[in-house]
Amino acid sequence: MIVGNVRHRLTRDDAQLVLRLVSRHDGATRADAEATLRDDGLDPLLDDPRLLEGLVRTPEGARASLPLFVYVIVRHALRAQGEREVRLADYVAAVVLEFGFRERAWRIAPSDDEVYETLAQLLADAEHGDPRRTFLVRAHLGNFALWLAGCFPDHIEHRRWRRGGPDLDYYDTLGARGFRLAADHRLAAEHGLVPVYARAAEHFGALRCALNAVSDALLFPHVHSPERLMRQVRDEGRWRLAS
C-alpha cells in the first residue's frame, strides 16, 4: 500500500542541500533559511521557488536524493496547478517514486503475482475478493491511471489518434473513480487515507495536468507533436484550481 511518506524519507543531508540551494552561498539568505528551518520546519523551504530552480538549473542540484528531487518537482507542479495540499503532494510523489521501479506499476503490491495491464481489469476486480485485496485494487486503479495519464500523456494521445485507444478523459474518469471507491473502503479510514483519496478523486484532472507538466518539461522535453500541442491547449485552464 502506498502512503504519502516521501517527506519523512528526507535526511539531514537533504536539508543541508536545501539550505545551500535556497541561499546560493549568500550569508544573510542562509541565516534566514536556517531560521525558517529551525522555527517552521523544512516544508516552507521545500516550497521556495529558489529550491526548484536550484535543483533543475544548477550543477549542485544533481546531488539531490531521488525522494527530495521527486517531491519538490511534484509539489511545485501541483502548486502551479492550484493544488496546495501538502499531504496530497506527498502522496503523488510517493506514487511516482514507487511506480518508477521495476514492474510495480502493474501490480497492486510488490509481492502480488497478478499483473494488471489495463484499467478495465482493475475496475472489474474493484468489487470482488477479500476486503484487503479489494481496497488495494481500488487504490491501484487511481494510482495506475494517474501514473499512466500523468507521466505518459503523449503515448496515450498517440494510441488514441493512431489506434483508436481511450483518451485522457477516460483515464481521468476511471482514476477519479478508483480513488473515490478507495476512500469509501473501511481500510482507508483505518490507515488515515480517506482525506487524501477523496481529494485525489475530486481533483484528479488537476493532478494529472501537474504530472503532464513534469513529463513535458523533464521526461520528454524534445517532443513537439500535434497531439501534445492539442492536449496542452485543451487542458489549459480546464483543470486549474482556484488559488
C-alpha positions in Angstrom: 0.0 0.0 0.0 1.3 3.4 -1.0 1.2 6.2 1.6 2.4 9.7 1.4 5.7 9.4 3.3 8.3 11.0 0.9 9.0 14.0 3.2 9.7 11.6 6.0 12.4 9.9 3.9 14.4 13.2 3.6 17.6 13.1 5.5 19.8 15.7 7.3 21.9 15.8 4.1 18.8 16.6 2.1 18.1 19.5 4.5 21.6 20.8 4.2 21.4 20.7 0.4 18.1 22.6 0.5 19.7 25.3 2.6 22.6 25.7 0.1 20.3 25.8 -2.9 18.0 28.3 -1.4 20.7 30.6 -0.1 23.1 30.3 -3.1 26.1 30.9 -0.8 24.7 34.2 0.4 25.3 34.6 4.2 22.3 36.7 5.0 20.0 34.5 3.0 21.5 31.4 4.6 20.8 32.8 8.0 17.2 33.5 7.1 16.8 29.9 5.7 18.3 28.4 8.8 15.9 30.4 11.0 13.0 29.2 8.9 14.1 25.6 9.2 14.5 26.0 13.0 11.2 27.7 13.6 8.9 26.3 10.9 10.5 23.1 9.7 11.5 22.0 6.2 8.2 22.5 4.4 8.4 26.2 3.8 11.9 25.8 2.3 10.6 22.9 0.1 8.1 25.3 -1.3 10.6 28.0 -2.0 10.9 28.7 -5.8 14.7 29.2 -5.4 14.9 25.5 -4.4 13.1 24.3 -7.6 15.4 26.5 -9.7 18.5 25.2 -7.9 17.5 21.6 -8.4 16.9 21.8 -12.2 19.3 24.6 -13.2 22.5 24.3 -11.1 25.2 21.6 -11.0 24.7 21.2 -7.3 21.1 20.2 -7.8 22.4 16.9 -9.2 23.4 15.9 -5.7 19.8 15.8 -4.6 18.4 12.4 -3.4 15.7 10.9 -5.5 13.0 11.5 -2.8 14.0 15.1 -2.5 14.0 15.8 -6.2 10.7 14.0 -6.9 8.9 15.6 -4.0 10.0 19.1 -4.9 9.2 18.7 -8.6 5.8 17.3 -7.9 5.0 19.8 -5.1 5.8 22.8 -7.3 3.9 21.4 -10.3 0.8 20.9 -8.1 1.1 24.4 -6.7 1.3 25.8 -10.2 -1.9 24.0 -10.9 -3.5 25.5 -7.8 -3.3 22.4 -5.5 -1.6 23.4 -2.2 -2.4 20.4 0.0 0.9 19.1 1.3 -0.3 15.6 2.1 -1.6 15.2 -1.5 1.8 16.3 -2.9 3.4 13.8 -0.6 1.1 11.0 -1.9 1.5 11.8 -5.6 5.3 11.9 -5.1 5.2 8.5 -3.4 3.3 7.1 -6.4 5.8 8.5 -8.9 8.7 7.1 -6.8 7.3 3.6 -6.3 5.9 3.1 -9.8 9.2 4.1 -11.3 10.8 0.8 -10.1 10.7 -2.4 -12.0 7.1 -3.7 -12.6 5.5 -2.1 -9.6 3.0 -0.1 -11.6 1.4 -3.2 -12.9 0.9 -4.9 -9.5 -1.3 -3.9 -6.6 1.6 -4.8 -4.2 5.2 -5.6 -4.8 4.8 -9.2 -3.9 1.5 -9.7 -5.7 1.6 -12.3 -8.5 -1.2 -10.8 -10.7 -0.3 -8.4 -13.4 -2.8 -5.7 -14.4 -2.3 -4.2 -17.9 -5.4 -2.2 -18.2 -7.7 0.0 -16.1 -10.6 -2.2 -17.1 -9.0 -5.2 -15.5 -8.7 -3.3 -12.2 -12.2 -1.9 -12.4 -13.6 -5.5 -12.8 -11.8 -6.6 -9.6 -12.7 -3.4 -7.6 -15.8 -5.0 -6.0 -14.6 -8.6 -5.7 -12.2 -10.5 -3.4 -11.3 -10.3 0.2 -11.5 -6.8 1.8 -7.8 -6.1 1.8 -7.4 -7.0 -1.9 -10.4 -5.0 -2.9 -9.0 -2.0 -1.1 -5.6 -2.4 -2.8 -7.2 -2.8 -6.2 -9.3 0.3 -5.8 -6.4 2.4 -4.8 -4.3 0.9 -7.5 -6.9 1.9 -10.1 -6.4 5.5 -9.1 -2.7 5.3 -8.8 -2.3 3.4 -12.1 -4.5 5.9 -14.0 -2.6 8.8 -12.5 0.8 7.3 -13.4 -0.1 6.4 -17.0 -2.0 9.6 -17.9 0.2 11.9 -15.8 3.7 10.7 -16.9 2.9 9.3 -20.4 0.2 11.5 -21.9 1.9 11.6 -25.3 1.8 7.8 -25.5 -1.9 7.8 -24.7 -2.7 10.5 -27.2 -0.6 8.7 -29.8 -2.6 5.5 -29.3 -5.8 7.5 -29.4 -5.1 9.1 -32.7 -3.4 6.2 -34.4 -5.1 3.2 -33.0 -8.4 4.4 -31.5 -7.3 3.9 -27.9 -9.0 5.6 -24.9 -8.4 9.3 -24.4 -7.2 11.1 -21.4 -10.8 11.8 -20.2 -11.2 8.0 -19.9 -8.1 7.9 -17.5 -9.4 10.9 -15.6 -12.8 9.3 -15.1 -11.6 5.9 -14.0 -8.7 7.3 -11.9 -11.1 9.5 -10.0 -13.5 6.6 -9.6 -10.7 4.4 -8.2 -9.8 7.0 -5.6 -13.4 7.6 -4.7 -14.0 3.8 -4.2 -10.8 3.6 -2.2 -12.0 6.5 0.1 -15.2 4.6 0.7 -13.4 1.5 1.9 -13.2 0.9 5.7 -9.4 0.2 5.4 -8.9 3.8 4.1 -10.2 5.1 7.4 -8.1 2.7 9.4 -4.9 4.0 7.6 -6.0 7.7 7.7 -6.1 7.9 3.9 -9.7 9.0 3.4 -8.9 12.7 3.0 -6.1 12.0 0.6 -8.2 9.7 -1.6 -11.2 11.9 -1.5 -9.2 15.0 -2.6 -7.4 13.0 -5.3 -10.7 11.9 -6.7 -12.2 15.4 -6.6 -9.1 17.0 -8.2 -7.8 14.1 -10.4 -7.7 16.2 -13.5 -5.5 18.8 -11.8 -3.2 16.1 -10.5 -2.9 14.6 -14.0 -2.2 18.0 -15.6 0.5 18.7 -13.0 2.3 15.5 -13.8 1.9 16.3 -17.5 3.8 19.5 -17.0 6.6 17.5 -15.3 6.6 14.9 -18.1 6.7 17.6 -20.8 9.5 19.6 -19.2 11.7 16.8 -17.7 10.9 13.3 -19.0 10.2 14.1 -22.7 11.3 17.7 -23.3 12.1 17.3 -27.0 8.7 16.2 -28.2 6.9 18.7 -30.4 3.9 16.7 -31.7 0.5 18.0 -32.8 -1.0 15.7 -30.1 1.0 17.4 -27.4 0.0 20.8 -28.5 -3.7 19.9 -28.8 -3.6 18.3 -25.3 -1.9 21.4 -23.8 -4.4 23.8 -25.4 -7.3 21.6 -24.3 -6.2 21.3 -20.7 -5.1 25.0 -20.3 -7.3 26.4 -17.6 -9.6 23.4 -17.7 -8.4 21.8 -14.5 -6.5 24.6 -12.8 -7.8 25.1 -9.3 -8.5 28.5 -7.8 -5.5 29.8 -5.8 
